[in-house]
């Protein structure tokens, strides 16, 4: 959407709706695999939900929205590259459950930022969880998917309450995202190495982020 130059009033609710679709699929898959832990998730969601709702109701003007999202996309690209390169030192400390108060504050802050910008909170929550060694990697992905589902749903409600409209083409974009996710999952699981996919996505994020910042 950043590359296509869509208006920010279209980008935000569309991104949130797509987040809900993808996060919902991921949350179900992780839950079926027995990786979801309510104790690891709920401290992030307690304040993540209301702060995402508040953030979603705040609609920045275009001249502030585009640079803000651009910076977040660049940060996400850096995290993708970092994860592709690998960080063995992060695995040296045994994972543990997230402490309640820090997780509460992290969920609130990330929820608000992701709600305002319409970006998935998981691109920030995942790195925080792994950096602090609160949850091991696979369970962190499960927590991230559930948090994305919660915070994107709340933010979309807030955004709709103030924008009072959704893009007419949204159902088609949801279908395209679902189909693209299916194709991407097939390619990623059977043909393309995970690191290559992360580098490709990081490149797209860098180009999109730079375009939004310079627009």
Buried (B, 14 or more C-beta within 10 A) or exposed (E): BBEEEBEBBBBBBBBBBBBBBBBBBBBBBBEEEEBBBEEBBBBBBBBBBBBBBBBBBBBBEEEEBBBBBBBBBBBBBBBBBBBBEEEEEBEEEEBEEBEEEEBBEBBBBBBBBBBBBBBBBBBBBBBBBBEBBBBBEEBBBBBBBBBBBBBBBBBBBBBBEEBEEBBEEBEEBBEEBBEEBEEEEEEBEEEEEEBEBBBEBBEBBBBBBBBBBEE
